[in-house]
Amino acid sequence: MTSRWKVRDSNRGFDKARLLLQALECFSEMRLSGQIKEFEELPEADQDTFLQYVEGCSRFAQACSHSHPSAVAILLRVAHICEEMRCSEKRDEIIHVAEGAAERMDRAYAFSRPHDNLKRPPPSLMENESVLRHKNLEELKRRFRDKAPHVLEKKQQPEYVHIHRNKRLYLRPMDASRKELEMLRLPARPEFDSWTADQR
């Protein structure tokens, strides 16, 4: 991963952002030690210097946010320094920039999280039905294993053929005494026909 970052950062933007952050850390240390006052009370030249450092650090960090995971951390640290200096307008702007850089970095590193990106589709109605059928069958086995074993017997579905538009024509077995079944039989051979065979 580090070699990939070095290759993509051809203009050394991350190093420039880090150097500008070190310059801003000097403002933070002087502010915490009481050497300088809030942003509004600074001389105009120092205000311009601070804003130039913040803007430069923001731009360089944005430029390398697709290849350096620490770029967003730099932007958040710059926003924190702006908060320490009581520069609220620049703080809000840097926070907005950090959000955009985080989204850009999330898209750039999506290839390394395939399992997070490929979300499992919800179960279909057929899967839900099969799970429910299995659950009901287990419940029937638990209740009627000893008392009524015929409940657990799987009923044989009648055969069918598909006719018009997926409609089913069930082929139910006919009763042996039905007249239609008698008519469908092959005609008997003369030597076996009781009516035409020679009576001996």
C-alpha positions in Angstrom: 0.0 0.0 0.0 2.8 2.5 0.8 4.4 1.9 -2.5 1.1 2.7 -4.2 0.8 6.0 -2.3 4.3 7.0 -3.3 3.6 6.3 -7.0 0.4 8.2 -7.1 1.8 11.2 -5.2 4.0 12.4 -8.0 3.8 16.1 -7.1 4.8 15.5 -3.5 1.6 17.1 -2.3 1.5 15.1 0.9 5.0 16.3 1.9 3.9 19.9 1.3 0.8 19.5 3.3 2.7 18.0 6.2 5.3 20.9 6.1 2.5 23.5 6.2 0.9 21.6 9.0 4.1 21.9 11.0 4.0 25.6 10.4 0.4 25.7 11.7 1.5 23.7 14.7 3.8 26.6 15.6 0.7 28.9 15.7 -1.0 26.3 17.9 1.9 26.1 20.3 2.3 29.8 20.6 -1.5 30.2 21.1 -1.5 27.6 23.9 1.6 29.1 25.6 0.0 32.6 25.5 2.6 34.2 23.1 -0.1 35.2 20.6 -3.8 36.0 21.0 -6.8 35.0 19.1 -7.0 35.3 15.3 -9.0 38.5 15.3 -6.5 40.2 17.6 -3.5 39.3 15.5 -1.8 41.8 13.2 -3.0 41.8 9.7 0.3 40.3 8.3 0.1 37.4 10.8 -3.6 36.8 9.9 -2.6 36.7 6.2 0.2 34.2 6.9 -2.1 32.0 9.0 -4.8 32.0 6.3 -2.2 31.2 3.6 -0.9 28.3 5.5 -4.4 27.0 6.1 -5.4 27.4 2.4 -2.2 25.8 1.1 -2.4 22.9 3.5 -6.0 22.4 2.6 -5.3 22.3 -1.2 -2.3 20.0 -1.0 -4.2 17.6 1.3 -7.2 17.6 -1.1 -4.9 16.9 -4.0 -3.5 13.7 -2.4 -6.6 12.5 -0.5 -7.1 9.8 -3.1 -3.8 8.2 -2.3 -2.9 9.1 1.3 -5.1 8.0 4.1 -3.5 10.6 6.4 -4.7 13.5 4.2 -8.0 13.6 6.0 -6.3 13.5 9.4 -4.3 16.6 8.3 -7.4 18.4 7.4 -9.1 17.6 10.7 -6.0 18.8 12.5 -6.0 22.0 10.6 -9.7 22.5 11.5 -8.8 21.9 15.2 -6.0 24.5 15.0 -8.5 27.0 13.5 -10.8 26.2 16.4 -7.9 27.0 18.8 -7.2 30.3 17.1 -11.0 31.1 17.2 -11.2 31.3 13.4 -14.7 29.8 13.0 -15.3 30.6 9.4 -12.1 28.9 8.2 -12.8 26.0 10.6 -16.2 25.3 9.0 -14.7 25.6 5.6 -11.9 23.1 6.4 -14.4 20.7 8.0 -16.5 20.8 4.7 -13.3 20.1 2.7 -12.4 17.2 5.0 -15.8 15.6 4.4 -15.3 15.8 0.6 -11.8 14.4 1.0 -13.1 11.5 3.1 -15.7 10.6 0.5 -13.0 10.7 -2.2 -10.7 8.5 -0.2 -13.6 6.1 0.4 -14.2 5.7 -3.3 -10.5 5.3 -4.0 -10.1 2.5 -1.4 -13.3 0.7 -2.3 -11.3 -2.0 -4.2 -9.8 -3.3 -1.0 -13.2 -3.9 0.7 -15.1 -6.1 -1.8 -17.0 -7.8 0.9 -18.3 -4.5 2.2 -19.4 -3.3 -1.2 -21.1 -6.5 -2.4 -24.2 -6.5 -0.2 -26.1 -9.7 0.0 -29.5 -9.4 -1.7 -32.6 -10.0 0.4 -34.0 -13.5 0.4 -36.6 -14.2 -2.3 -40.1 -15.4 -1.6 -39.1 -18.9 -2.6 -36.3 -19.0 -0.1 -38.5 -17.7 2.6 -41.1 -20.3 1.8 -38.6 -23.1 1.8 -37.2 -22.0 5.2 -40.7 -21.7 6.6 -41.6 -25.2 5.3 -38.5 -26.7 6.8 -39.2 -25.0 10.1 -42.8 -26.3 10.1 -41.6 -29.8 9.2 -39.2 -29.8 12.1 -42.0 -28.7 14.4 -44.3 -31.5 13.1 -41.6 -34.1 13.7 -41.1 -32.9 17.2 -44.8 -33.1 18.0 -46.1 -36.2 16.0 -43.0 -38.4 15.8 -44.5 -41.0 18.2 -48.2 -40.2 18.3 -49.2 -39.9 14.6 -46.4 -40.9 12.1 -48.8 -40.6 9.2 -48.7 -36.8 9.5 -45.0 -36.9 8.5 -45.6 -39.0 5.4 -44.9 -36.9 2.3 -47.9 -36.9 0.0 -47.2 -37.8 -3.6 -48.2 -35.0 -5.9 -50.3 -36.0 -8.9 -48.6 -35.8 -12.3 -49.5 -32.9 -14.5 -48.7 -31.5 -17.9 -48.5 -27.8 -18.9 -51.1 -26.6 -21.3 -51.9 -23.0 -22.2 -49.8 -20.3 -20.5 -48.4 -22.5 -17.7 -51.7 -23.9 -16.7 -51.6 -27.4 -15.4 -53.6 -30.4 -16.4 -53.4 -32.9 -13.6 -53.2 -36.6 -14.7 -55.0 -38.2 -11.8 -55.3 -42.0 -12.0 -58.7 -43.3 -13.1 -60.7 -45.8 -11.3 -60.6 -49.3 -12.8 -64.3 -49.5 -12.9 -64.7 -46.4 -15.1 -66.4 -46.9 -18.4 -64.0 -44.5 -20.2 -61.0 -46.6 -19.1 -62.7 -49.8 -20.4 -63.1 -48.1 -23.8 -59.5 -46.9 -24.0 -58.2 -50.4 -23.7 -56.8 -52.2 -26.8 -59.2 -54.6 -28.5 -58.8 -58.1 -27.3 -57.4 -60.7 -29.7 -60.0 -63.2 -31.1 -58.4 -66.2 -29.5 -58.6 -64.5 -26.1 -61.9 -62.8 -26.5 -64.5 -64.6 -24.5 -67.3 -63.7 -27.0 -65.6 -64.7 -30.3 -63.3 -67.5 -29.1 -64.4 -71.1 -29.9 -66.2 -72.6 -27.0 -64.6 -75.9 -26.3 
